[in-house]
Amino acid sequence: MKAVIAIDSFKGSMDSIEAGEAAEKGIRRVFTDAEAIVYPLADGGEGTVQALAKGLGGKLEKVKVTGPLGEPVICEYGIVEEKTAIIEMAGAAGITLVQPKLRNPLNTTTYGVGEVIKDAIGKGCRHFIIGIGGSATNDGGIGMLQALGAEFLDEGGKQVPFGARGVEKLAAINCEHILSELKDCDFRIACDVDNPLCGENGCSHIFGPQKGATPRMAEQMDQWMRKYAKLTEEYFQMAGTRQNYDSNYPGCGAAGGLGFAFRAFLRGKLEPGINIVLEEIGIETAIKDADIVITGEGCLDGQTVMGKAPIGIARLAKKYGKPVIAFSGAVTEDAAACNQAGIDAFFPILRQVTTLEAAMSPATAIRNMTAAVEQTFRLLKMSFIYGKEFKMYSVSPLDFSHKQE
């Protein structure tokens, strides 16, 4: 019996690999000679750096960079083989780095994101996977590009200040002195929103309020973004360079316009985060040959079906007609939508009434995962032992006969 295991992290309890290894242990308690393969899993958001760096045998790097309010912060990112850097922009410019009372997109910058990229380039990286969720910014990615050597100038020819105030003062763009190594770099941007840069569905109106913008501020920032988009178009047309500067392209409004900056200035590709991760971990071949696929996350709910990691795994499994079982710390009533999205059955791993703190203890979570998976696979084993009297069907019958315990 071959099981492919790819479980997203249970935040605060288990990382992706720990969850997968706990599930593997449960399987082997029932099928001692099973072939169980554990893959890292994330959707491009929080936890992607840890999951891919650990799961792909990479290493973690730490660098001091400029935080969203201009203060120094330590950002952790990963480097895996073939010099691929895995970065979460939230580590340098995330909203959780700013106290609620200080959140104001007029002031917050993506400068630190550029510093992280520059550090990775200095360590030989030329391939980048960057998650851009959870930002505190609305500067159109200008700060990031300034850190990489681009010039965004005001009427006096000086670099514009940090934040959306810099977008307001923008009068000219010059990329002649941008880091030369960037021409050899490629960027895959994990982007799970389709908002344009400007307009009523743009970054300023949709995401600005959660970053501290008032309605008037959001309207002003949107107008500044329109000017920024126009200046960008004019710059590349004058330079005779073919760039992707369409500000209406889906995802350009992600992370306060950072999506636009990556696409227009760095030729970045905006893609669903789970698609990037699944391709990078190379799981499809293993799923094709699997008997069963195991996935899960901390909480399965109605939002899980909206492009989150377990559904990405389920869809890939169904491409090859494989049964999928998911495990989670908790499930909500609307998690039933997961059954329609490719997860054949799901199970919470909690074994008794307890406090949230106790349930999230790493040792408890690992123990509960192993026990829940063990009992589930005991049931699957019965479906073979009792044959016609007791069968479990997914897309096709589970066949464990070639490796009976």
N, C-alpha and C positions, 0 to 999 in steps of 0.2 A: 504494500500500500504506500502510495506516494502522496504526501500532503505538502502543499505550499502555504506558508504562513507569512502574512504581511499585515501587521496590526499597528495602527497609529498609536502615538503615545497616550498614556493616561496621565494627563498633566498633573504634576504633584505627587504621582505615585510610581509610575513605570515609564521609562522611555520606550521607544518602539522596539528595540532589540530585546530589552528585558521582558516586555510583554510577549514577544514572539517565542523567546526561549522558555518562558513559563508554560506557554501553550504546547510547545514541543515536548516538554517533560510530561505533561498530561497525556499526550498521545502515546508516548513510549511506555507508559504504565499499562496500557491496554494492548498495543501492537508493538511488541518489543523490538521487532526487526523492521519497523516502518522506516521509510525514507522521508524524513521531515526536513524541509529547507526553510530557513528563516530569512526574510528580507526586511530591510528597513522600510518604513512607510511614513510619509508626510504629504501635505497638500500644498507645500510652498509657503505656508504661514509659519507661525511660531512652532519651533521644534524641528524645522527642516535642517538647520545646520547640524544640530546634535545627531539627528537620525541618519543623515547621509554620511557625515564624517565618520561616525562610529560604524555604521553598517557597511560602508564601502572601504573600510580599512584606511581611512585618511587620518588627518591630524587637525587639532584645533589650534588656532592662532588667536592671540589677543593683541589689540592695538589701541593706543590712546588717541582719540579723535575729538573733534569739536562736536559737542552735543547740540540738541535742537535749540537751546537758548544761548549757545555760544560757550558754555562751560565744558570742561573736558569730561569725557566719559570713556569707559573701557568697552570696546566692542569685540565680541568673539565671533570669529567666522571659521569656516572649514576649508581645508585644501585636500583634495583627493587625487588619485593617480591621474597622470596625463595633465597635471597642473591645472586642474579645474577648481575654481574658488566658489564656495557656496556661502552666500551672504544674505542676511535678513536686514533690510533697511531699518527695521524697527530697533535694531541693536545700536544704531547710531542716531536715528532721528524719530524714534517711536513716541507715541503719545503717552505711554506709561513712564517715560523718562521725564515728563513734565507734570508737576503738581497741578491738580485741577484749577486752582485759583490763578495759576500763571499761564494757562493755555490761551494763546493768542496767535493766530496764524500770520498776523502782521509781522511778528518777530521771529518765528521758528524757521530753522534752516535745514537744508539737506547737505550742507557742506561736509559733514562728517561721513556721509555715504561715499562721497568722492574720495575722501582720505582713506577709507577702507579699501576701495578699489585700487587706489594708487599703491597702497602697501602690498596688496596681493600681486600687482604687476611687478613690483620690486622683488618679489619672491618667485618670479618666473611664471605666474599664472597668465594664461591668455584666453581661457574659456571661463565664462562666468554664468552661474545660476543665481539669480537674485530675486528674493521674495520681497514684494513692496507693500504688503499689508500693514496696517496699524500705524500709519504715519501721524505725526503731529504737525505736519507742514502743508503749506499751500504756496510754495515758491516756484512752481513749475519746473523744479529740478535745477534751477539756476545755481543754487548753492553748490550742488554736486559738481556741476560743470566748471564752476569757478575753481574748485579744489583740484580739478584735473587740468587746469591751465587755460581754460577759455576766458574770454573777457566779455563781461556784460556791463556796459558803460552807461553812465548818466550823461546829461547834457554837457557837463564839464569834462568829460573824458575819464572820469574816475569809476572804479568798480562800484557797482550799486551795493547798498547794504544788504544784510541778511533779511530773509523773510519776504512776505508779500510786499512789504514797503520797497524792497528792491525791484520787484516786478513793476511797481508803480512808477519808479524813477527811470526805468529802462529806456534808453534812447538809441543804443547801437550795440551790435554783436560782432565779435572778432574771435575766430577760432584758430588763427594762424599759429598760436603758441600752445595749443592744446597738446597734451602728452603724446609724443610721437608713437609710443608703443600701442596706443589705442587702435591704430590702423590694422594691427595684427590680432585684435581681440574680437571675440564674439560674445554676445550677451543674450541669454535666454531669461526672460523676465516672467516670473510667476505672477500672473495678473488675473484675478477672478471677478473683476467688474468690467462692464462694457461702457462706462460713461465716457463721453467726449471731454475735451479740455474745457470748452466753454458752453454757455447757454443754461437753460433751466435744469438740464440734467448733467451739467458740468460739475467739475470738482468743487468750485466755490459754493454753489448753491446746495449741492447734495451732501458734501462731506464737511464743508466749512463750519457749520454750526456745532458739530461734535468736537471741533478743535478750538472752539471759543469764539467763533464769528457771530456777530449780530446780523440781522437781516440786511441792514444798510451796508455793513462791512462786506457781506457776501456779494452784494450787487456791485460794489466798487471793485472787489477783487476779480469778479468776472469780466468787467470792462478792461482791467489791466491785463488779464490773460488774453483777451482778444488782441490787444496791442502787441503783446509778446508773440503770439502766433503769427501776426502779420509781419513783424520784424524778422522773425525766423525765416518765413517764406521769402522775404525780400533778400535776406542775406545769402541764402543758398542759390537763389536765382541769379544774383549778381556774381557769385563765385563760380557759377556754371557747374555746380555739383548736384547730382541727382540724389536727393535725400527724401525720406518719408516724413514730410512735414505737414501732412494732413491732420489738423487738430481735431477733426471729427471722427477719426479712426477709433473704433471701440477700444477702450482701455487707456486712451491718452489722458483721461482725467484721474486715473488711479494715483493714489498717494499724493494728492494735491498737484497733479500735473507732472509727477516724476515719470509716469509712463510715456508722456509726450517727449520729455527730454531724452530718455533712452532711445526711443524710436527715431526721433528726428536727428539727434546729434551723434549717437553711438551705434546706429543701425540695429538696435535691439529688437528682438522678436517677442511680442506680447502673447503669452500662451497660458491656458489654464494650468495652475500649479500642479495638479495631480498628473496631467499628461506629461509634464517635464519629468516629474519624479519617476513615474512608471517607466519611461524610456531610459532614464539614466541608470536605474537599478537593474535593468535588463530582465525583468520578471516574466515577460510574455512567453518565452520559450519554455520555462519551467511550468507555467500554468497549462500550456498546451499538452504537456505530458502527465499532468497531475490526475489523481483520483478525486481529490477534494481540495478546496481552497478555504483557508481560515483567515478572517480579517476582524476588524473591530476598532473601537475607539472608546474614550472615556465615557461618553454619553451618546447613545443613539436616540435621535429625535427626528422631527419633521425636517429639520435643516440638513440632516445628513445627506438627503437625496439631492441637495443643491450643490453638487460637485465636490463633496468632501471625499476624503481618501478612501473609506471603505466602499463607497459606491463606485469609485474608479476601479478598484480591484474587482468588484462584482461584475461590472460591465465587461471587463477584459475576460473574466472567467466564463461569462455567458457566450462570448464570442466562440468559445470552444466547447460549449455545452457542459461546463463543469459545475457541480453543486457547491454552494457557498454557505458557510456558517459563520456568524459573527458573534463576538463576545464583547461585552461592555461593562463599565462600572454601574451604569444605570440606564434605564430606558424610559421614555415617555410614551403617553398614549398614542401620539401621532407617529411614533416610530414604525407603526404598521406600514407606512409608506415605503419602508425599506424593502419589504417583501415584494412589492411591485417593481422595485428598481434592481432586482437581481440577487438579493440576499434571501436564500431559501428559508433560513430560520436564524433567530438571534436569541441570545441568552444573557441576562445580567449575571455577573459572577458573585454578587453578594450572597452570603450564606446565612446571615442572621441579622436581626435588627441591631443597629449600632449607631454610633455617632459618625458624622462626616469625617472628623479628624481620624477616628480609628479606622474607618473604611479606607481612607486614603494613605494609611501607613504603607510604605513600600513593601515591607515584609508581608503584611496582610494581603495586599493586592496581588502580589506574586503567588502567594499560597492559594488565594481564592481562584486565580486564573487557572492554575494547574489543576485544582480540584474540579472546577466546572468543565474544563476540557476533557478531563479523564472520564467523568460521568457521561458526557455526551458521546464519547467514543465507545464507551461500554454499550450504549444503546445501539450505535451503528454496528458494533460487533454482533449484537443479537440479530440484526437484520440478515446477517450472513448465516449464523448458526441455525436459525429456525426457518430459513429458506422461504418456501411459499407461505408458511403460516404467518410470517412477520417480515414484511419488506418495506424499506424506505426508498421512495423514488424522488429524484429531483428532475433533471432533464432526462437522465437515463439512470438505470439501476446502478447502485454502488457495487463494484466488484472487488472484493478484497481476497478472493479465493487464491490468487497467485502468490499471496504472502500471508497465509493463515498462521496465526501464532501456534 
